[in-house]
């Protein structure tokens, strides 16, 4: 090898050794370029919104409402994809594992994001809120204590008195569900021993309540208000700070001395790691959607309320809700949940 070639080899070796430690950082920087570029042009093709329950239910309804409303400002289509199974955890886990590029979103709700991770963390293949990037809260729905319209229960006190002296049953929309946890909390608070009858969803539970096979069902009020108006169900009390506008004669549980509150909330999240620029675009679109009086009317017609909490504020909201249910679950015997 001549001197020139030897010198070139020496310089190449020196450069390689000098920069080898920096190579991983250089590669990471290069790898970051596509994400930055994608964020700058987002969105440029349709977005998928995962709903972890079958079509036709309340969660599916909220998903389709918000998808349609946000399409107007994002200028692209949002396709609702129903992924039911394992009480909703299959679709939720799928969203957590999706690419963090803003093109897979999840309609989050209380049972999947707060109750399941708190009551049965060993059965849930994701962490809340750690595996998700918060976009925003959509709505909150109060819970109500329902009985059949032809029952002898005209007040919460009537129901409590009966449950303390008779074998009584309550319906839930599934073991480990919010309805199960909430009723066990009421059992504990009032010194009752009502037995759970777990159903695969709210529909069958409501049918058996109307037929008198169970004494009560503690459920979000929105899906059951039509049965109340039709005269097949009676509402005894609701959760929340205030009585609902549609039935101002119905007391809140807070008025009756139950301090722990239960609400069914719906929100929008993305996989952890989604770029902040994309989250900002989605949060601004959600804000615009929730400011639309027509959407507010659709959400609030059955006593739900819109509430704007975006990004970090929504993340803090979810974290507080998880801690609330952890506290509740810690005070209920394991064999009751």
PLY file of the C-alpha trace (Angstrom):
ply
format ascii 1.0
element vertex 337
property float x
property float y
property float z
element edge 336
property int vertex1
property int vertex2
end_header
0.00 0.00 0.00
1.47 3.42 -0.91
1.69 6.31 1.53
-1.39 8.05 0.12
-3.53 4.96 0.57
-2.18 4.39 4.04
-3.02 7.97 4.99
-6.53 7.65 3.61
-7.07 4.44 5.56
-5.77 6.07 8.72
-8.07 9.07 8.29
-11.07 6.84 7.60
-10.33 4.78 10.67
-9.95 7.87 12.81
-13.23 9.33 11.59
-15.07 6.06 12.15
-13.82 5.69 15.69
-14.51 9.32 16.53
-18.12 9.22 15.36
-19.14 5.69 16.19
-20.61 6.68 19.59
-22.67 9.40 17.95
-24.10 7.09 15.30
-27.17 5.93 17.33
-28.13 9.54 17.98
-27.72 10.41 14.31
-29.91 7.48 13.34
-32.58 8.52 15.86
-32.57 12.03 14.42
-32.99 10.72 10.88
-35.74 8.36 12.04
-37.56 11.31 13.54
-37.81 13.19 10.23
-40.79 11.20 8.85
-42.79 11.79 12.05
-42.11 15.52 11.91
-43.06 15.69 8.26
-46.18 13.61 8.87
-47.24 15.91 11.72
-46.84 18.96 9.46
-49.17 17.51 6.81
-51.63 15.79 9.16
-54.18 14.54 8.30
-53.72 13.51 4.69
-55.76 10.29 4.65
-58.74 8.81 6.58
-58.58 8.31 10.35
-59.79 5.17 12.12
-61.78 5.52 15.35
-61.95 2.29 17.35
-65.14 1.70 19.35
-64.69 -1.28 21.68
-68.36 -2.30 21.65
-70.84 -3.55 19.03
-72.76 -1.17 16.76
-75.97 0.32 18.07
-75.11 0.91 21.73
-74.50 4.17 23.56
-70.73 4.05 23.12
-71.09 3.43 19.40
-73.53 6.34 19.14
-71.08 8.76 20.76
-68.30 7.52 18.50
-70.28 8.17 15.35
-71.52 11.55 16.55
-68.05 12.85 17.32
-66.50 11.30 14.19
-69.02 13.06 11.94
-68.58 16.36 13.77
-64.76 16.32 13.62
-64.67 15.45 9.91
-65.81 18.99 9.18
-62.68 20.62 10.60
-60.14 17.88 9.82
-61.29 17.73 6.17
-60.90 13.97 6.04
-63.14 11.03 6.85
-63.15 9.32 10.26
-64.14 5.68 9.94
-65.67 4.04 13.02
-64.37 0.51 13.50
-66.24 -1.61 16.06
-63.92 -4.03 17.89
-65.99 -5.68 20.64
-64.87 -8.51 22.88
-63.68 -9.23 26.44
-65.93 -6.47 27.84
-64.32 -3.94 25.51
-60.68 -4.57 26.46
-59.78 -6.16 23.10
-60.47 -3.01 21.08
-58.89 -0.82 23.75
-55.69 -2.87 23.78
-55.63 -2.76 19.97
-55.72 1.04 20.07
-52.94 1.14 22.68
-50.69 -0.94 20.40
-51.45 1.02 17.20
-48.90 3.21 15.47
-48.74 6.61 17.20
-49.32 8.57 14.00
-52.74 10.08 14.65
-54.54 7.73 12.27
-55.86 5.36 14.96
-57.94 6.85 17.76
-60.04 5.31 20.53
-63.38 6.32 21.96
-62.51 5.99 25.64
-65.06 5.58 28.43
-65.29 5.01 32.18
-65.53 1.23 32.28
-62.52 0.62 30.04
-60.24 3.41 31.22
-61.07 3.72 34.93
-62.98 0.73 36.30
-61.28 -2.24 34.59
-57.69 -1.08 35.30
-58.66 -0.42 38.93
-60.75 -3.49 39.74
-59.04 -6.20 37.65
-55.64 -4.84 36.56
-54.36 -8.40 36.07
-56.95 -8.93 33.31
-56.36 -5.68 31.44
-53.59 -5.66 28.78
-53.00 -1.87 28.96
-52.38 0.87 31.51
-54.44 4.00 32.02
-53.57 6.70 31.26
-49.94 5.65 30.64
-50.50 3.76 27.37
-52.55 6.55 25.83
-52.23 10.17 24.77
-55.17 12.26 25.96
-57.06 14.33 23.38
-60.20 15.45 25.16
-63.36 14.74 27.13
-66.60 14.60 25.14
-69.41 14.19 27.64
-70.50 13.02 31.07
-73.67 11.05 31.81
-75.10 10.72 35.34
-76.05 7.32 36.71
-79.56 6.57 37.90
-81.13 4.00 40.20
-83.95 2.43 38.16
-86.80 0.10 39.13
-89.76 -1.29 37.20
-92.65 1.14 36.94
-95.06 -1.42 38.42
-92.82 -2.17 41.43
-93.67 -1.08 44.97
-90.51 1.04 45.19
-91.26 4.74 44.92
-88.11 6.01 46.66
-84.59 4.91 47.50
-85.78 4.39 51.07
-88.43 1.95 49.86
-85.80 -0.08 48.03
-83.39 -0.06 50.98
-86.11 -1.15 53.41
-87.07 -4.06 51.20
-83.46 -5.14 50.54
-82.71 -5.24 54.26
-85.57 -7.61 55.01
-85.90 -9.67 51.80
-83.68 -11.46 49.33
-83.15 -8.87 46.61
-81.27 -8.88 43.32
-79.72 -6.11 41.27
-78.82 -6.21 37.58
-75.38 -5.33 36.25
-74.11 -5.05 32.71
-71.34 -7.52 33.54
-69.04 -8.56 36.38
-66.35 -5.95 37.09
-68.42 -3.32 35.24
-69.17 0.16 36.56
-72.73 -0.95 37.36
-71.35 -3.80 39.47
-68.88 -1.59 41.35
-71.40 1.19 41.92
-74.10 -1.13 43.29
-71.65 -2.87 45.62
-70.68 0.55 46.90
-74.35 1.32 47.57
-74.71 -2.10 49.22
-71.90 -1.19 51.57
-73.10 2.36 52.18
-76.67 1.38 53.06
-75.87 -1.90 54.80
-77.69 -4.01 52.19
-76.81 -7.43 50.80
-78.37 -7.33 47.35
-77.11 -10.08 45.03
-75.72 -9.29 41.59
-77.22 -10.79 38.45
-74.64 -10.15 35.73
-75.81 -9.70 32.14
-73.86 -9.38 28.90
-75.06 -5.83 28.42
-77.57 -3.17 29.32
-80.31 -4.44 26.99
-80.91 -7.82 28.65
-80.54 -6.26 32.10
-83.24 -3.69 31.31
-85.61 -6.35 29.96
-85.36 -8.40 33.15
-85.80 -5.29 35.27
-89.04 -4.42 33.47
-90.18 -8.05 33.85
-89.55 -7.90 37.61
-86.83 -10.58 37.68
-84.45 -8.15 39.43
-85.26 -5.36 41.85
-83.09 -2.55 40.50
-80.51 -1.54 37.94
-77.95 1.22 38.50
-77.23 2.49 34.99
-76.26 5.60 33.03
-79.49 7.52 32.62
-79.29 8.29 28.88
-80.09 4.80 27.48
-83.07 4.31 29.82
-84.83 7.67 29.74
-87.08 6.57 26.88
-88.39 3.68 29.05
-89.05 6.15 31.86
-91.00 8.39 29.48
-92.91 5.37 28.15
-93.89 4.37 31.67
-92.07 1.00 31.91
-89.33 2.15 34.29
-89.19 4.47 37.30
-86.18 6.55 38.27
-85.51 6.82 42.03
-82.31 8.91 42.20
-79.42 10.18 40.10
-75.75 10.89 40.61
-74.14 14.27 40.09
-74.10 17.63 41.77
-77.51 18.69 40.46
-80.86 17.14 39.62
-81.42 16.45 35.93
-83.43 19.04 34.02
-85.88 16.54 32.54
-86.99 15.26 35.97
-86.29 17.92 38.61
-88.38 16.03 41.20
-85.85 13.16 41.29
-83.26 13.63 44.08
-79.53 13.17 43.74
-77.78 10.48 45.75
-75.65 13.26 47.21
-78.82 14.74 48.74
-79.45 11.31 50.26
-76.02 11.17 51.87
-74.00 9.16 49.32
-70.79 11.16 48.85
-69.08 9.04 46.18
-70.14 10.06 42.71
-70.40 7.91 39.58
-70.56 9.19 36.03
-70.24 7.58 32.64
-67.81 9.70 30.65
-66.72 9.50 27.04
-63.50 10.90 25.61
-61.00 10.67 22.80
-57.47 9.26 23.12
-54.62 8.20 20.84
-51.76 5.74 21.35
-48.91 6.86 23.60
-46.20 8.65 21.63
-48.47 10.45 19.20
-46.70 13.76 18.29
-47.87 16.85 20.14
-48.57 18.69 16.88
-51.06 15.98 15.89
-52.65 15.94 19.34
-53.09 19.72 19.11
-54.82 19.38 15.73
-57.18 16.73 17.11
-57.88 18.65 20.32
-58.72 21.82 18.40
-61.02 19.84 16.11
-62.75 18.27 19.12
-63.18 21.70 20.72
-64.81 23.03 17.55
-67.11 20.01 17.40
-68.23 20.43 21.02
-68.87 24.15 20.46
-71.47 23.28 17.81
-74.96 23.87 19.29
-76.43 21.07 17.18
-73.98 18.51 18.60
-74.58 19.83 22.12
-78.31 19.37 21.61
-77.86 15.78 20.42
-75.64 14.92 23.39
-77.75 16.69 25.98
-81.19 15.54 24.82
-81.04 12.54 27.19
-79.43 14.35 30.14
-75.77 13.98 29.21
-73.62 17.11 29.38
-70.78 18.29 27.16
-67.62 19.31 29.00
-64.46 20.61 27.36
-61.29 19.19 28.94
-58.38 18.92 26.54
-54.92 17.33 26.50
-53.23 17.55 29.95
-56.46 18.53 31.68
-58.16 15.42 30.29
-55.16 13.25 31.25
-55.39 14.55 34.83
-59.13 13.86 34.80
-58.56 10.23 33.77
-55.82 9.78 36.38
-58.10 11.08 39.13
-60.92 8.80 38.00
-58.65 5.74 38.09
-57.59 6.61 41.64
-61.23 7.06 42.65
-62.17 3.57 41.50
-59.05 2.07 43.08
-60.16 3.54 46.38
-63.70 2.23 45.95
-62.54 -1.24 44.92
-60.20 -1.44 47.94
-63.21 -1.08 50.26
-65.35 -3.79 48.62
-64.74 -7.51 49.28
-63.02 -9.16 46.31
-65.72 -11.82 45.98
-68.28 -9.07 45.29
-66.46 -7.68 42.24
0 1
1 2
2 3
3 4
4 5
5 6
6 7
7 8
8 9
9 10
10 11
11 12
12 13
13 14
14 15
15 16
16 17
17 18
18 19
19 20
20 21
21 22
22 23
23 24
24 25
25 26
26 27
27 28
28 29
29 30
30 31
31 32
32 33
33 34
34 35
35 36
36 37
37 38
38 39
39 40
40 41
41 42
42 43
43 44
44 45
45 46
46 47
47 48
48 49
49 50
50 51
51 52
52 53
53 54
54 55
55 56
56 57
57 58
58 59
59 60
60 61
61 62
62 63
63 64
64 65
65 66
66 67
67 68
68 69
69 70
70 71
71 72
72 73
73 74
74 75
75 76
76 77
77 78
78 79
79 80
80 81
81 82
82 83
83 84
84 85
85 86
86 87
87 88
88 89
89 90
90 91
91 92
92 93
93 94
94 95
95 96
96 97
97 98
98 99
99 100
100 101
101 102
102 103
103 104
104 105
105 106
106 107
107 108
108 109
109 110
110 111
111 112
112 113
113 114
114 115
115 116
116 117
117 118
118 119
119 120
120 121
121 122
122 123
123 124
124 125
125 126
126 127
127 128
128 129
129 130
130 131
131 132
132 133
133 134
134 135
135 136
136 137
137 138
138 139
139 140
140 141
141 142
142 143
143 144
144 145
145 146
146 147
147 148
148 149
149 150
150 151
151 152
152 153
153 154
154 155
155 156
156 157
157 158
158 159
159 160
160 161
161 162
162 163
163 164
164 165
165 166
166 167
167 168
168 169
169 170
170 171
171 172
172 173
173 174
174 175
175 176
176 177
177 178
178 179
179 180
180 181
181 182
182 183
183 184
184 185
185 186
186 187
187 188
188 189
189 190
190 191
191 192
192 193
193 194
194 195
195 196
196 197
197 198
198 199
199 200
200 201
201 202
202 203
203 204
204 205
205 206
206 207
207 208
208 209
209 210
210 211
211 212
212 213
213 214
214 215
215 216
216 217
217 218
218 219
219 220
220 221
221 222
222 223
223 224
224 225
225 226
226 227
227 228
228 229
229 230
230 231
231 232
232 233
233 234
234 235
235 236
236 237
237 238
238 239
239 240
240 241
241 242
242 243
243 244
244 245
245 246
246 247
247 248
248 249
249 250
250 251
251 252
252 253
253 254
254 255
255 256
256 257
257 258
258 259
259 260
260 261
261 262
262 263
263 264
264 265
265 266
266 267
267 268
268 269
269 270
270 271
271 272
272 273
273 274
274 275
275 276
276 277
277 278
278 279
279 280
280 281
281 282
282 283
283 284
284 285
285 286
286 287
287 288
288 289
289 290
290 291
291 292
292 293
293 294
294 295
295 296
296 297
297 298
298 299
299 300
300 301
301 302
302 303
303 304
304 305
305 306
306 307
307 308
308 309
309 310
310 311
311 312
312 313
313 314
314 315
315 316
316 317
317 318
318 319
319 320
320 321
321 322
322 323
323 324
324 325
325 326
326 327
327 328
328 329
329 330
330 331
331 332
332 333
333 334
334 335
335 336
